[in-house]
Every structure is written in C-alpha cells, then in structure tokens.
Amino acid sequence: MMHEVRSIPAAPRRVRLGPVLAHRWPMGALGGLLAGFGGLLSWMLFLAAGAKPSDQHRLDTEPTVAAKGRIAAIAHDPVVAPTGDVWEWVNYGFTFGDHDWPGHCMVPKGSCVRGDEVEVRLLPDTPRISVVAGGRLHFHRLLLAPEAWIGTVVVPGLLLLLGWLAGVFRLRSVLVHGDVSTGTVVSVRPVSWLLPEMVRIAYEFRDHRAALRHGRHWVRTHSELGARVLHQMHTGWFDPLPVLHDRRFPQFNRMLLARDFLPSTSPHPHMENVG
C-alpha cells in the first residue's frame, strides 16, 4: 500500500491527458455532437434563409404595389401548408416599369388555371420579388427555422460542453495539486450500454483532517485500475489504493494509479503528507 502512495509524484504533478479528458466523457461527447450537428444545420438554414424565406418576410412587412399578370403554367405537385391546406406552384408573368417580369409562387390548389388574369403584389424597388395576390413564396416551419435549432440543440450542447470542461479543469487541479490519501473500494458495478466498457467504482478515504469521505467515478474496464478493482471484486479482498483530493473541497477527489502521471521534472522531488 505504501509503495502505491510513494509512487504518486510530488505536487505540482504532470498529468497525462487521457485520464483528465476521460472525466465524464459521455457528457462531453454528447455536448460536442449536439453543438456541432446543430451548429452546422443552423448555418445551412441561415444560408437558405437568404432566399424565399427572406423574400416572403419582405413581402409581409414592406409596402407593395399591384400589377396585372397572367398565369403561364401550373405545377400540379401539391404542397401541404402547416395548417393542412393544399397549395400548388404557379408560374406567371407581369409588366411593371415598362419591363416584363416572370414570377413563381404558391397559391391555394384549384384557385387558378392557366391563362387566368391575376393581380400581382410586388416590391416596387425589387420587382423580381412578387406573389400572386393571396399567394405565398414560403411557409414558416419550425423545423426549418435556424433559431429553433439553436435554442433546442446548439445551446444545450454548449452548456453540456461547458459543464464537461469545468469538470475537466477541476479534476486537473485535483490531480496536479491535490493531497494524497489512501482509499478502499466499497463497490464495483458495470456500466450498461457503453463502449468502451466501464465500471462504476465507489470508495471511501480519509482526507488530510482524517475525516471519512466518499467518492465515486467511472473507470475503463480494460485499464490497469479497472483490472485491479475487478480483481479485488472477484477475490473479495479490497486493498487500499491512492486517492487524490482537493485540500479545501475534499468532495472533489479521484482514485488513480501512478501510471496516470508523467515523470517529475524536479531533480529532488519531495513527498507531500499522506492523509
């Protein structure tokens, strides 16, 4: 037992990156997936919003003028509106400012036939943006709104990432500067539905004030520590193992082995007190 404790380098320690980044890694992986996927999809929707959604917004909010037009063709592929009504696309032409302009919009199914004269509403400063009176260029759908994806996917993903990073930095502080104690494993339980295979260990130790503390975290089954605790579970004999804990907040702690640290660069390392 004392050999295990003496093998832990003196503070400040050089910690291997793997044990730190593995802290609550499903939380970080899920946060990265949500933020990355949601951010990419929101960006694509923002780019798409520069076309028909933006034109429809201008038609809804800016002053329009009327012009006479004629239906040139009807596409009979139905479009179902969010309300459940069926619409269809029509092509039309109109004259404005001594120029002929083409147009393309949706109208309620069956409201127009080819050759009908219709009223066209258009933006006077941008005649290419127009609709048949009562028609639309775009229906607002929640699943195609960038702000909906940002609020429901990207923001939660970023919060998960921030929570994971906070845990990583806290764990790194404990491993670099924490006090060394010894702990005894009290339970080992496999974690279901997770790859790589993990076990959840619970242990107890005494901090630098000799107060009994409890800790728990996940350990890879095929790591050295995982193999040690699984062997102890099968034999029923739990040997003490090193535990590092924060001096001010002992609830932040971690059971680990000396191989999780890089060799010390100090030529005369000093052992810290063993709690």
C-alpha positions as CSV (number, residue, x, y, z in Angstrom):
1,M,0.0,0.0,0.0
2,M,2.8,2.4,0.9
3,H,4.5,1.6,-2.4
4,E,1.4,2.7,-4.3
5,V,1.3,6.0,-2.4
6,R,5.0,6.7,-2.7
7,S,4.7,6.2,-6.5
8,I,2.5,9.2,-6.8
9,P,4.7,12.2,-7.8
10,A,5.0,15.2,-5.6
11,A,2.9,18.3,-6.4
12,P,2.7,20.0,-8.7
13,R,2.4,16.9,-10.9
14,R,2.4,16.4,-14.6
15,V,-0.8,14.7,-15.5
16,R,-1.4,12.5,-18.6
17,L,-4.0,14.0,-20.9
18,G,-6.1,10.8,-21.2
19,P,-7.3,10.4,-17.5
20,V,-8.3,14.1,-17.5
21,L,-10.2,14.1,-20.8
22,A,-11.9,10.8,-19.9
23,H,-13.7,12.5,-17.0
24,R,-17.4,12.3,-17.7
25,W,-16.6,11.9,-21.4
26,P,-20.1,10.9,-22.4
27,M,-21.2,14.4,-21.3
28,G,-18.5,16.0,-23.5
29,A,-19.2,13.7,-26.4
30,L,-22.9,14.4,-26.3
31,G,-22.3,18.2,-26.0
32,G,-19.9,18.2,-28.9
33,L,-22.3,16.2,-31.0
34,L,-25.3,18.5,-30.3
35,A,-23.3,21.7,-30.7
36,G,-21.5,20.5,-33.9
37,F,-24.5,19.0,-35.6
38,G,-26.9,21.7,-34.5
39,G,-24.5,24.5,-35.5
40,L,-23.9,23.0,-38.9
41,L,-27.6,22.6,-39.6
42,S,-28.4,26.1,-38.3
43,W,-25.7,27.6,-40.5
44,M,-27.2,25.8,-43.6
45,L,-30.7,27.0,-42.7
46,F,-29.3,30.6,-42.2
47,L,-27.8,30.4,-45.7
48,A,-31.1,29.1,-47.1
49,A,-32.9,31.9,-45.3
50,G,-31.4,34.4,-47.8
51,A,-33.8,33.1,-50.5
52,K,-37.5,32.5,-50.3
53,P,-37.9,32.9,-46.5
54,S,-36.3,36.3,-46.7
55,D,-38.3,37.4,-49.7
56,Q,-41.6,36.3,-48.0
57,H,-40.7,38.3,-44.9
58,R,-40.1,41.4,-47.0
59,L,-43.5,40.9,-48.8
60,D,-45.2,40.6,-45.4
61,T,-43.6,43.6,-43.8
62,E,-42.8,46.1,-46.6
63,P,-45.2,48.2,-48.8
64,T,-46.1,46.5,-52.0
65,V,-47.7,47.7,-55.2
66,A,-50.1,45.9,-57.6
67,A,-49.6,44.9,-61.2
68,K,-51.7,42.9,-63.7
69,G,-50.3,39.5,-64.6
70,R,-51.3,36.2,-66.3
71,I,-50.8,32.6,-65.2
72,A,-48.4,30.9,-67.6
73,A,-48.2,27.4,-66.1
74,I,-49.3,25.3,-63.1
75,A,-47.1,22.7,-61.4
76,H,-49.6,20.1,-60.1
77,D,-47.2,18.8,-57.3
78,P,-49.2,19.6,-54.1
79,V,-47.7,21.5,-51.2
80,V,-49.2,20.9,-47.8
81,A,-49.2,24.0,-45.6
82,P,-48.6,23.9,-41.8
83,T,-52.4,24.4,-41.4
84,G,-53.1,21.3,-43.6
85,D,-54.4,23.2,-46.6
86,V,-53.1,22.1,-50.0
87,W,-51.3,24.6,-52.3
88,E,-49.6,24.4,-55.7
89,W,-46.9,26.3,-57.5
90,V,-47.7,28.6,-60.4
91,N,-45.6,30.4,-63.0
92,Y,-46.9,33.8,-64.1
93,G,-45.7,36.9,-65.9
94,F,-46.5,40.6,-65.3
95,T,-45.4,44.1,-66.6
96,F,-44.0,46.7,-64.3
97,G,-42.0,49.8,-65.2
98,D,-42.1,49.1,-68.9
99,H,-40.5,45.7,-68.4
100,D,-41.9,42.2,-68.4
101,W,-41.1,40.1,-65.3
102,P,-41.5,36.4,-64.5
103,G,-42.8,35.1,-61.2
104,H,-43.2,31.9,-59.3
105,C,-45.2,31.4,-56.1
106,M,-47.7,29.1,-54.3
107,V,-51.5,29.6,-54.5
108,P,-54.4,27.5,-52.9
109,K,-54.9,24.4,-55.0
110,G,-57.6,25.0,-57.7
111,S,-57.7,28.8,-57.3
112,C,-56.1,29.4,-60.7
113,V,-56.0,27.9,-64.1
114,R,-53.6,28.6,-67.0
115,G,-54.3,31.8,-68.8
116,D,-56.1,33.5,-65.8
117,E,-55.5,37.2,-65.3
118,V,-54.4,37.8,-61.8
119,E,-53.3,40.6,-59.5
120,V,-49.6,40.5,-58.6
121,R,-48.2,42.1,-55.5
122,L,-44.6,43.2,-55.7
123,L,-41.9,45.3,-54.1
124,P,-41.6,48.5,-56.1
125,D,-37.8,48.7,-55.5
126,T,-37.3,44.9,-56.2
127,P,-39.9,43.8,-58.8
128,R,-38.4,40.3,-59.0
129,I,-39.9,39.7,-55.5
130,S,-43.6,39.2,-56.1
131,V,-46.5,36.9,-55.5
132,V,-50.0,36.4,-56.9
133,A,-52.4,38.2,-54.6
134,G,-53.3,35.7,-51.8
135,G,-50.2,33.5,-52.7
136,R,-47.0,32.9,-50.8
137,L,-43.4,32.2,-51.5
138,H,-42.7,30.3,-48.3
139,F,-44.4,28.8,-45.2
140,H,-42.7,29.2,-41.9
141,R,-42.0,25.7,-40.5
142,L,-40.5,25.4,-37.0
143,L,-38.1,22.5,-38.0
144,L,-36.6,24.7,-40.8
145,A,-36.1,27.8,-38.5
146,P,-32.4,28.3,-37.6
147,E,-33.3,29.9,-34.3
148,A,-35.3,26.8,-33.3
149,W,-32.3,24.5,-33.7
150,I,-30.0,27.0,-31.9
151,G,-32.3,27.1,-28.9
152,T,-33.1,23.4,-28.7
153,V,-29.9,21.8,-29.9
154,V,-26.9,24.1,-30.0
155,V,-27.4,25.9,-26.7
156,P,-27.9,22.7,-24.7
157,G,-24.9,21.2,-26.4
158,L,-22.8,24.2,-25.5
159,L,-24.0,24.0,-21.9
160,L,-23.0,20.4,-21.7
161,L,-19.6,21.2,-23.2
162,L,-19.1,24.0,-20.6
163,G,-20.1,21.6,-17.8
164,W,-17.7,19.0,-19.0
165,L,-14.9,21.4,-19.4
166,A,-15.5,22.8,-15.9
167,G,-15.3,19.2,-14.6
168,V,-12.1,18.6,-16.6
169,F,-10.3,21.7,-15.2
170,R,-11.5,20.8,-11.7
171,L,-10.1,17.3,-12.0
172,R,-6.9,18.5,-13.4
173,S,-6.5,20.9,-10.4
174,V,-7.1,18.0,-8.1
175,L,-4.5,15.7,-9.8
176,V,-1.9,18.4,-10.1
177,H,-2.1,20.0,-6.6
178,G,-4.3,17.6,-4.5
179,D,-3.3,15.8,-1.3
180,V,-2.5,12.1,-1.5
181,S,-4.5,9.7,0.7
182,T,-5.5,6.0,0.5
183,G,-8.9,4.7,-0.2
184,T,-10.7,1.4,-0.1
185,V,-13.2,0.4,-2.8
186,V,-16.6,-0.5,-1.4
187,S,-18.5,-1.4,-4.6
188,V,-17.8,-2.1,-8.3
189,R,-20.7,-2.1,-10.8
190,P,-20.6,-2.4,-14.6
191,V,-22.0,0.5,-16.6
192,S,-24.5,-0.8,-19.1
193,W,-24.8,0.2,-22.8
194,L,-21.5,1.9,-23.0
195,L,-18.3,1.4,-25.1
196,P,-15.5,1.2,-24.2
197,E,-16.7,-1.0,-21.3
198,M,-16.7,0.9,-18.0
199,V,-17.3,0.1,-14.3
200,R,-18.6,2.5,-11.6
201,I,-16.5,2.3,-8.5
202,A,-17.4,3.7,-5.1
203,Y,-14.8,4.1,-2.4
204,E,-14.1,5.8,0.9
205,F,-11.0,7.5,2.2
206,R,-9.8,9.9,4.9
207,D,-8.8,13.4,4.0
208,H,-6.0,15.5,5.5
209,R,-8.1,16.1,8.6
210,A,-8.7,12.4,9.0
211,A,-12.4,12.9,8.2
212,L,-14.1,10.0,6.4
213,R,-15.0,10.9,2.8
214,H,-16.7,9.1,0.0
215,G,-16.1,9.2,-3.8
216,R,-17.2,7.5,-7.0
217,H,-16.4,7.7,-10.7
218,W,-16.2,5.6,-13.8
219,V,-13.2,3.5,-14.8
220,R,-12.4,1.8,-18.0
221,T,-12.7,-2.0,-17.5
222,H,-9.5,-2.7,-19.5
223,S,-7.4,0.0,-17.8
224,E,-4.9,-1.0,-15.1
225,L,-7.1,0.5,-12.4
226,G,-10.1,-1.2,-13.8
227,A,-8.3,-4.6,-13.8
228,R,-7.2,-4.0,-10.2
229,V,-10.7,-3.2,-8.9
230,L,-12.3,-6.0,-10.8
231,H,-9.8,-8.5,-9.4
232,Q,-10.4,-7.2,-5.9
233,M,-14.2,-7.6,-6.5
234,H,-13.8,-11.2,-7.6
235,T,-11.5,-12.1,-4.7
236,G,-13.5,-10.1,-2.1
237,W,-10.2,-8.6,-0.8
238,F,-10.0,-4.8,-1.3
239,D,-6.5,-3.4,-0.9
240,P,-6.1,0.3,-0.3
241,L,-5.4,2.4,-3.4
242,P,-4.2,6.0,-3.8
243,V,-6.8,8.8,-3.8
244,L,-6.1,12.4,-4.5
245,H,-8.4,15.1,-3.1
246,D,-8.7,18.8,-3.0
247,R,-7.5,20.2,0.3
248,R,-10.2,22.9,0.5
249,F,-13.0,20.8,-1.1
250,P,-12.3,17.1,-0.4
251,Q,-15.6,16.2,-2.2
252,F,-13.5,16.7,-5.3
253,N,-11.4,13.5,-5.4
254,R,-10.1,10.8,-7.7
255,M,-8.8,7.2,-7.3
256,L,-6.0,6.5,-9.7
257,L,-2.5,5.0,-10.1
258,A,0.9,6.4,-10.6
259,R,0.9,5.5,-14.3
260,D,-1.6,8.3,-14.8
261,F,1.2,10.8,-14.2
262,L,4.2,11.8,-16.3
263,P,7.6,11.6,-14.7
264,S,8.5,14.6,-12.5
265,T,11.0,17.1,-13.9
266,S,12.2,18.1,-10.5
267,P,15.6,16.6,-9.6
268,H,14.7,16.4,-5.9
269,P,11.0,15.7,-5.6
270,H,9.6,15.9,-2.1
271,M,6.8,13.7,-0.9
272,E,3.7,15.6,0.4
273,N,1.9,14.5,3.5
274,V,-0.2,11.4,3.3
275,G,-3.7,12.0,4.7
